[in-house]
Amino acid sequence: MRVNHEVSSVDDLSTRERVAESILGNGPSTASALAERLGLTPAAVRRHLESLLEHGLVESREERIHGERRRGRPARVFALTDAGRDTFDHAYDDLAAQALRYLHETGGDDAVVAFARHRFADFRERYERLLVDVPVEDQPAVLARALTADGFAASTISTPLGEQICQHHCPVAHVAEEFPQLCEAETEIFGELLGSHVQRLATIAHGDGVCTTYLPRATPTTHALSSNAVSSTEGESS
């Protein structure tokens, strides 16, 4: 990440980048959470957040609560803006969007959907191999680690009813804002990989701080069906 503004020292810039990268990797965060995560004082974190706010790289907003709202006023969290995300790896967004617009104009919506699924074909093949023989309860965490390795900065959250995969970064968020077929194809492939229905609760492309996918609590039967599907696919390709 390159923050293009003057700073008092190289150390300030390095720490400011660490603050931004922590928000990227963990999603919208409170100042106290950032301080604890980075081993800094709350005052130091707020100073860097003020600079990032001033230059339009982060925004402050009330924490979004999914589920039952807690008592008291919602905490203030800091999230990357589009400009903040641009400082990471959106250099080819315009070119990708132009290509998809041309594809849509010449081949219609079906062509865009086909491209979206084709884009994830390589991901799916690699992820299938990683999930074979993995206990069903561990599959979301394995998938999250694979997504992180591919630049999605993913993590998992356990809930009483299931798991959530949270992707704190989306390399194609700007393009997906115009072409949600990319998000839809990704969600479908998650369901196919895990052998169960999944539900996308939020996406960065639609203005949320994190892409969140809900995975209902799976069963051993579900895992067996998923493993059989993978074995069948391998048999057809051999």
CORHU-V289170 format. One record per residue. N is the residue number from 0. D_CENTER is the distance of its C-alpha to the mean C-alpha in whole Angstrom. Layout:
BEGIN
n:N d_center:D_CENTER
n:N d_center:D_CENTER
END
This chain:
BEGIN
n:0 d_center:18
n:1 d_center:21
n:2 d_center:22
n:3 d_center:25
n:4 d_center:27
n:5 d_center:30
n:6 d_center:30
n:7 d_center:33
n:8 d_center:32
n:9 d_center:30
n:10 d_center:29
n:11 d_center:27
n:12 d_center:25
n:13 d_center:24
n:14 d_center:23
n:15 d_center:22
n:16 d_center:19
n:17 d_center:18
n:18 d_center:18
n:19 d_center:15
n:20 d_center:14
n:21 d_center:13
n:22 d_center:12
n:23 d_center:9
n:24 d_center:9
n:25 d_center:9
n:26 d_center:9
n:27 d_center:12
n:28 d_center:15
n:29 d_center:18
n:30 d_center:21
n:31 d_center:22
n:32 d_center:19
n:33 d_center:19
n:34 d_center:22
n:35 d_center:22
n:36 d_center:19
n:37 d_center:21
n:38 d_center:24
n:39 d_center:25
n:40 d_center:28
n:41 d_center:26
n:42 d_center:29
n:43 d_center:27
n:44 d_center:24
n:45 d_center:25
n:46 d_center:27
n:47 d_center:24
n:48 d_center:22
n:49 d_center:25
n:50 d_center:25
n:51 d_center:21
n:52 d_center:22
n:53 d_center:25
n:54 d_center:24
n:55 d_center:21
n:56 d_center:18
n:57 d_center:17
n:58 d_center:18
n:59 d_center:19
n:60 d_center:19
n:61 d_center:20
n:62 d_center:17
n:63 d_center:16
n:64 d_center:18
n:65 d_center:17
n:66 d_center:20
n:67 d_center:23
n:68 d_center:24
n:69 d_center:25
n:70 d_center:28
n:71 d_center:29
n:72 d_center:27
n:73 d_center:23
n:74 d_center:22
n:75 d_center:21
n:76 d_center:17
n:77 d_center:16
n:78 d_center:13
n:79 d_center:13
n:80 d_center:15
n:81 d_center:14
n:82 d_center:17
n:83 d_center:15
n:84 d_center:12
n:85 d_center:15
n:86 d_center:17
n:87 d_center:14
n:88 d_center:14
n:89 d_center:14
n:90 d_center:18
n:91 d_center:18
n:92 d_center:17
n:93 d_center:20
n:94 d_center:22
n:95 d_center:19
n:96 d_center:19
n:97 d_center:23
n:98 d_center:23
n:99 d_center:21
n:100 d_center:24
n:101 d_center:27
n:102 d_center:25
n:103 d_center:25
n:104 d_center:29
n:105 d_center:30
n:106 d_center:29
n:107 d_center:27
n:108 d_center:24
n:109 d_center:25
n:110 d_center:25
n:111 d_center:21
n:112 d_center:20
n:113 d_center:22
n:114 d_center:20
n:115 d_center:17
n:116 d_center:18
n:117 d_center:19
n:118 d_center:16
n:119 d_center:15
n:120 d_center:18
n:121 d_center:18
n:122 d_center:15
n:123 d_center:16
n:124 d_center:20
n:125 d_center:18
n:126 d_center:16
n:127 d_center:19
n:128 d_center:21
n:129 d_center:19
n:130 d_center:19
n:131 d_center:23
n:132 d_center:25
n:133 d_center:22
n:134 d_center:23
n:135 d_center:22
n:136 d_center:21
n:137 d_center:19
n:138 d_center:17
n:139 d_center:14
n:140 d_center:14
n:141 d_center:15
n:142 d_center:12
n:143 d_center:10
n:144 d_center:12
n:145 d_center:12
n:146 d_center:8
n:147 d_center:9
n:148 d_center:12
n:149 d_center:11
n:150 d_center:9
n:151 d_center:5
n:152 d_center:6
n:153 d_center:6
n:154 d_center:9
n:155 d_center:11
n:156 d_center:13
n:157 d_center:17
n:158 d_center:18
n:159 d_center:22
n:160 d_center:21
n:161 d_center:18
n:162 d_center:15
n:163 d_center:11
n:164 d_center:8
n:165 d_center:6
n:166 d_center:2
n:167 d_center:4
n:168 d_center:4
n:169 d_center:5
n:170 d_center:9
n:171 d_center:10
n:172 d_center:9
n:173 d_center:13
n:174 d_center:14
n:175 d_center:12
n:176 d_center:14
n:177 d_center:17
n:178 d_center:16
n:179 d_center:14
n:180 d_center:16
n:181 d_center:13
n:182 d_center:11
n:183 d_center:14
n:184 d_center:14
n:185 d_center:11
n:186 d_center:12
n:187 d_center:15
n:188 d_center:15
n:189 d_center:13
n:190 d_center:16
n:191 d_center:18
n:192 d_center:17
n:193 d_center:18
n:194 d_center:21
n:195 d_center:20
n:196 d_center:19
n:197 d_center:15
n:198 d_center:14
n:199 d_center:11
n:200 d_center:12
n:201 d_center:10
n:202 d_center:8
n:203 d_center:7
n:204 d_center:10
n:205 d_center:12
n:206 d_center:12
n:207 d_center:10
n:208 d_center:9
n:209 d_center:6
n:210 d_center:5
n:211 d_center:7
n:212 d_center:9
n:213 d_center:13
n:214 d_center:15
n:215 d_center:19
n:216 d_center:21
n:217 d_center:22
n:218 d_center:25
n:219 d_center:27
n:220 d_center:28
n:221 d_center:25
n:222 d_center:24
n:223 d_center:28
n:224 d_center:27
n:225 d_center:24
n:226 d_center:26
n:227 d_center:28
n:228 d_center:26
n:229 d_center:25
n:230 d_center:29
n:231 d_center:30
n:232 d_center:28
n:233 d_center:29
n:234 d_center:32
n:235 d_center:32
n:236 d_center:31
n:237 d_center:34
END
